[in-house]
Amino acid sequence: MKKDLVEKFLNTPHKRIALMGMSGVGKTHLSKKLPKSDWFHYSIDYRIGSRHLNEEIHDFLTIEAMKQPALAKLIKEGAISVKSQLTVDNLAPLSAYLGMMGSESKGGVSLETFLDRLEKHRLAEISAVEDSIYFMDKAQNILGFPNFITDTSGSFCELQDEASWELIGKNSLLVYIKASEAAKNYVIERAQTHPKPLYYQKNFLLPQIEIYLAEAGLTSANEITPADFTRWIFPRLIEHRLGLYEMIAEKYGVTIDAEKLYHVKDQEKFFELIKEATDAA
């Protein structure tokens, strides 16, 4: 069945790919290896921030700016406005909005607010996945791109929405980029030195908070130092997600090795890698 799926993909004149894998594994890197004139690049993260959470991000940035008296006065007078400069390569405004759970006095977000933002992000991501079908048609029939690539988010596996996974699997060749132990360790090490906001399933996050509180001798999430908790939970989040990626790929797509992908220089080599992976399966 997997071989039939790949053969159909290789033989079609209009190719549609969706890349899945943890952040930093090479999804965006691969997208840039494909000819820009032939491939429309659709970023789920960018669509989330530029469309479905755009107002929330704008309001968040305005609230932060209003904390500065001089800026608050200018904003109220309509003399200035705060605007996100979100791009495919710079998703910092979206990350800033999501924030890191923990003590507000240490730059964190209260657990209640964080859970609310997580759910808004989940629903926004589902909508962004649904939007991909419209953009597939637009890219081919209006903009003239023969091929289409969807760069899914690292949290795609966390959606708890079978319909989203099925939608991608039915309309694209879903390619799971499986990280090697070395790549996984690199991503974990990077997160230790540069902790950043992350998406979590609520039913994964809440038990982890209880474990962390017990280990750290704390009594409340409001006592947590945000960056410390993010460093602590990240390896656990990675292990949690790896199982989900495997499950989705087994059901809806194919799996390729991230180490081999790193050496891919062009489109044809990428296609060869996909075929090799299914031949070896």
C-alpha positions, 0 to 999 in steps of 0.5 A, a space after each residue: 500500500 505504501 509503495 502504491 502511494 509513492 508510485 502514484 505520487 512519483 507519476 503525477 504531474 502535480 505533486 503535493 507533499 506534507 512534511 511532518 516532524 519535530 521542530 528543527 528536524 529539517 522540514 523548512 530546510 527541505 522546503 528551500 531545496 525545492 525549486 521555488 518556481 515549481 513549488 508553492 510553500 504553505 507554512 501551517 505556523 505562518 497561517 496560524 499567526 498571520 490569519 487565525 491568531 492575528 487578532 490575538 497576537 495584535 492584542 497581546 502586543 498592544 497590551 505589552 506596549 501599554 505597560 509603558 506609560 509613554 507608549 500607552 499615551 501614544 497608542 490611546 491618542 492613535 499616534 502609533 500602533 503595534 503591528 506584528 512582523 510575522 514571516 515564514 522564517 520569523 515566527 517570534 510574534 506567535 511564540 511570544 503570544 503563546 508564552 511560557 507557563 509559570 510565575 508572572 513575576 518571572 515573565 511567565 503566563 498563568 496556567 489558566 491563561 496558558 491553557 486558554 492560549 493552547 486551546 486557541 492555538 489548537 483550533 487555529 492549527 486545525 483551521 490552518 490545516 483545513 485552509 491548505 486545501 484551498 491553497 492547493 487549488 489556488 497555487 495550481 489553478 490561479 498562481 500556476 505552481 505545478 507542485 505544493 508543499 505543506 510545512 506542518 508545525 511541530 505540534 501537528 501530531 498533538 491536534 487530537 483531531 483525526 480529521 486533520 491528519 486524514 485530510 493531509 494524508 488524503 490530499 498529499 503525500 505525508 512524509 514523516 522526517 524521523 530524527 536520529 538519536 543524534 538529531 534528537 539530542 541536538 534539538 534537546 541540547 538547543 532547547 536547554 540553552 535557548 528555551 522557547 514557548 511550546 505547544 502541549 496537549 492539556 492531558 499531557 501538560 497537567 500531569 507533568 506539572 504535578 510531577 515537576 512541582 513535587 520534584 522541585 518542592 513547589 506547591 503551585 504552578 504560579 511558583 514555577 520559573 518558566 524557562 526552568 520548567 520548559 527545559 525540564 519538560 522538553 525531553 519528555 515532550 519529545 518522547 511524547 511526540 515521537 510516538 504520535 508521529 509514528 502512529 500518524 505516519 503508519 496510518 497516513 504516510 511514509 517515513 524517511 530518515 532525517 540524517 539521509 535527508 540532510 544530504 539531499 541537495 535537490 528535488 530528484 534526490 528527495 524523490 529517490 529518498 522517498 522511494 528508497 524508504 518505501 522499497 526498504 520497508 
